[in-house]
Structure formats: structure tokens, C-alpha cells
Amino acid sequence: MNKTLLTGNEAGAWGGRLARADVIPAFPITPQTELIEAMAQWIADGEMDTEYVQMESEHSVMSAAIGAEASGARVFTATSSQGLLLMEEMMYIASGMRLPIVMVNVSRGLSSPITLWADQNDVLAQRDAGWLQYHCMNNQEVLDTVIQAYKIAENKKVLLPVIINMDGFVLSYTREPTQVPEQKEVDRFLPKYEPTHAVLDPEKPESMGIVVLGEYMRFREQHHLAAENAQKVTKDVEKEFAKRFGRKYSAVEWYGDRDADNVLVTTNSMSTSAIAAVGKNQAVMRIRMLRPFPVKEISKMLEGARNVGVVDRDVAPGEGGIIYPEIRSALFDSRKKPRICSYIAGLGGRPVSKQHFEHMFKKVTKPKDEWIY
Amino acid sequence: MTEIKTIKDIPEEDFLTGGHSACKGCPGTLGLKLALRVLGKNTIVVNASGCLTLLALYPHTPLRVPWIHNAIENAGATATGIYRAYKRKKRDVNILCYDGDGATYDIGLQSLSGACERMDKFVYICYNNEAYGNTGMQKSSASPYGAKTSTTPPGKENPIGKTSQRKDMEAIMAAHEGTYVATASLAFPVDYARKVQKAKEHDGPSFIDLQAPCPTGWAFDPSKTIEVARAAVMTGVWPLFEIENGKTTLNVKLGKLKPVEEYLNMQTRFKHLSKKETENIQESVNKKWEKLLKDSGE
């Protein structure tokens, strides 16, 4: 099939359509609206068969997603920013119940003051919600990752919900040539969801979301181990995906000279500008899988570098970049530690261009924390 | 199922077993037990955080039907999810939301309203003990005027307790076109069971407000739950009626209302009230009763 021009929103919608989601609870928020509108139009035109329901808030979206997934349905939804935060209470409940819901988040900075444009403070606020997180660089990756996400989430060793992240506007409203896989190919890759661990069925009554006393900690440990299992499961799924569809992805991706001394660590759409800026003795390391955190891959890849700059499109006031301390921590056991610094850039959609990355590559030879304007 | 006209028409199979952890004389469990007898095996229960969330305590459950506790404010939305999933499977199932008044009148109102507007099919029963019972009787918007609750305690500056009227939830629910609305009382089990059956068969959302006199919170002997419930109906404090397609029907007609003191004096919630305040409550009950008679064409 030839490539078509798709926005990030359309690519996300195609992912949910090709995965044959049974139930799609939705609520509009800029810059995600086009995604749920595209689906509504497909349903109206008879091109997509699903149970689509517009809810009255994002909190209710996640609540309905839980009800539907707990009834054995495959669920898809999408949100952004304030909407993701309104869902937060239910995010923990969804993952605690081990419900493999798949959701696209279209990253947008948080109010106040209001911004409509990209940064990752929204999705990183859900870092510890017990969901898996995959952060995408382009629209093709968004579409492909939605399909992969179901296969990872529904794996019996995982059974956890997944967020697929893309940047608002930069991807969500930008058209890129994107390959839409054939439905029958996706069907072969992704079989029907048939849960046995958590289903509300009068034929086999069980109680969900109930009170535990001393056993609470055991449940949390199981949750953690399941997320850890996703490291290997993700690798297997990416391998099978590459075999079937010819597109390769991995938890951490490297662009540039493998032995480069100077490395910038990025996530999401700004990675494309970073890659464009790579010169001699320079490289970009992009984190695609943020949860579970691929510590081994990161430490292995960065071990040979001399200078590392971690570019965060987010900030934890009073701490700094959110991903930066995670990278530092991943390097703690390395035999040969690089020098490392933090760059904060692009908050609220402030452009981060190739020139900005050239500047960072220049400065990283003498690593010093900096806000990039 | 035959129409429920007498107590003998109520099925006898129970889906809430004994040995659970609710208080003695708990009206919530009585109401749940009866509702499940009517709805039967093919039912999924959605519970919002409250007293009855403690029924299922890992690894035990007294429930013989599927049960999901999601959070406190989202029973309506959870019901939507279950309903849509089963619709997709082309399989019929009864969905019972069984939730307290805090979860219904206050924090879950938006979610319930949304589900009614969407015309999702579910039976919503509010077991209404007129306060946040599980956390120690803080006021809710179902708490009546003059009630002493742990967050509206009477004192020197405020001798009344709760100074505002309870929310008219039935009017709010009736404003959702297509929703079947009723009040119910444990002292009138046949009327209650008939309403649950009607709700089950109604093609759309249903809302039943079941008054749940709470021995622990209202401080009366646990053997008196039904007596207190009866007094609420006979004094006109908790009239039994239903609203269908905008038409109100009074289910228990009373020639003359008993004085409200007969109900108020059975509990400690109103012990602090002056004679004048009791008269105010009587006046308010009379006024609402007159309106109900008018609305129902009695």
C-alpha cells in the first residue's frame, strides 16, 4: 500500500481502527479533537464498526474505559493535557485492575498560564501511574505503536494499560507521509482480545476493585513485576512487528556515530530536529519506551560517551528536568561514566530547531545545565 | 417474571449471602439483597465508594454476582462502559449501580447525569442514609434541614445543624427525558421490588432513591430500621412516588400525615431542635406534600 498524508491525530485514529477496538469512550480536548472526530466520521460513514460513546468528562472517559475493558472489551481512547490530569485518579485504578486499555496522549503543556502547545509535563505527571509509556517521534510511529501497544498490553505476562504519546500540533496537526497497514495484516499480528483474568460476567462472578488489608503490598509488587516483564515483551513484539511490517523500533534508539563523544538524549518529536543537527563525533539517543524504563540499554549505550546532555521538554519546579535524573541514575553502575548536564527546552510548544540542537551540541563539550530559549 | 403484587411474587433466591461485614440492621444490605432477588443472576453490580464497598474484602466476597468498585464519583460512567461492552457483544445483562447518597447526590451527580442523557440502560439505586456513613456521618446534599451531622454539628452559634434543605434529586433525575424515577422505602418492600422490576424492564436508565435509615449513624436500635423507614413515609418526610414520562404517581396515599415528631424523635439527629424548628420542618413537609398531591393529580 502506498503512503498517504496523515496528521498525527489521524494516524492515532487509524491505530485504534486497525486494532479493532470494541469500545471507544471519548471526550474532546485541543489538540486531540481531530482524532476522535476522525473516528466519529468513519463510524457515520459505515467504515468502522465499534461502540463509540462520547462521555461528559475525561474522568468519565477513563471510568467507562475501565467498565468496558473489565467486561472483556478491547478499549481505545485519546486525550491531552488537562484531560489526562482529570483522568489521573482512574489511571491508577485501571492499571491496578490490570486492564490493558490503550490510550493516545497528545502532549500539551499544563495550565496555568494556559498553553495549547506541546510539552511533556502532562504525560510525565502519569509516569508512576503504573501504565506503560511509549513516546513517538513521528506519525508513522504513532500508528504502528498503537497496534504494538495492544499486543504488549494484552500479553498475559504484562496485562497493563499503555499510553502512546505524541506532541500536540507538531505531530497531531502536521501531515506526514504514513503507511497504513492492511487490515488483514494487522488481524494476523493482533488476535482478538480474550481475557481470563478480569471479566465481569454473570456466568463466572468475581469482585473487582475491592478492599485488601495486608496483601496490598503483594499486589503492588506483582504490578511492578508485570511492568518489568514488559521490557522483554516489548522487544519480542517490536521484532515480530518488524518482520511483518518492515519497520523497526526499539526501546532506545541511537542516531549518529556509535562511538560519538558528545550525545544528546531526547524524546518525542523534537528528536527529529536533534537528529538533523548531528555532526561529527556527535549522536542522539532517543528514549522511546519511558515505562518500563530501559535502564540496561541506556547505560550500555551511554557508557562510551564523554559528554551527555539530557533535553527535557518538561520541568519539575524545584528539581529540574524530569527525565534528566532518571538518565543520571541509569548511569550510576556504569564503569565509565560520562559527564552529564540538563537542558530544558521547548516548554509550551516553544520551537526547538536544528539550530538550538547545534547550540546544545557545542555547549555539551563543557556540560553545564541550561534553559534553552 | 410475573408482575410483583404481593410479597410472594418476589423471587427467593439470594445473591447476597450472610456473614458479611455490614453493621447490624444495615438498610443498605437489605435493599441490595431485595434488589438482587428481583434482578436475578444475570446482573453486574457497580458500587461507588461507601459503606457497602466493605462487603467484598479480599479474598472473601458475600456476592454471588459480578461486582466492581471503581471509585466514588463514577458509577454512571462505569455503567456506561459495561453497557456498551455488552451491547457490542450483543448480550443482555442487568446493570445495577448500588451507591450511597454522597456518591449520588454530590460527587457522582455529573457522571450519573451523563449516563442518563446518553440513555444507557442501567438500574441506579441510591441507598440513601442522608450522610457520608462510611466516613462517620458527615453531611451530604441529601442530609435534611436541621440534621446534626459530624460536619454540621449544632452549637451556640448555630443551634440548627444543617441549615439548608436537601437536594431535590427526584426533580433533577426527572429532568432527564426517558429516565424512570422513583422513591422507595424498606418498609414497603413490595412497592420497592415492583419498582426494581419496572426499572429492569425499562428501556433506558432508571433511578430509585431508597431511603436507608441507618441505625449506626442516626442512633436508633438496629431492630428498628423498618419502623423508622415506615415513620418517614407515614409522616410525609419520605413520600413514595414515581415519575414516568413527566407524569408523577403517588404510590402510598395517606389521608392525613402523622406529625413529623413521630419520625424525628426516633433518632438523635434532630434531638437538639427547638419547638420552632420542628414546626418549620412540619411546615416544609406539608408544603412539599401539597405540591406532590397537585403534581400527581390526587
Interface residues (C-beta under 8 A of the other chain):
Chain A: D22 V23 P25 T50 E51 V53 M55 E56 S57 H59 S60 V61 S63 A64 A65 I66 G67 A68 E69 A70 S71 G72 A73 V75 E89 M90 I93 L200 D201 P202 P205 E206 S207 M208 G209 I210 V211 V212 L213 E215
Chain B: K41 N42 T43 I44 V46 T53 L54 A56 L57 Y58 T61 L63 R64 V65 P66 W67 I68 H69 N70 A71 E73 N74 G76 A77 T78 A79 T80 G81 I82 Y83 R84 A85 Y86 K87 R88 K89 V93 Q110 S111 S113 G114 E117 R118
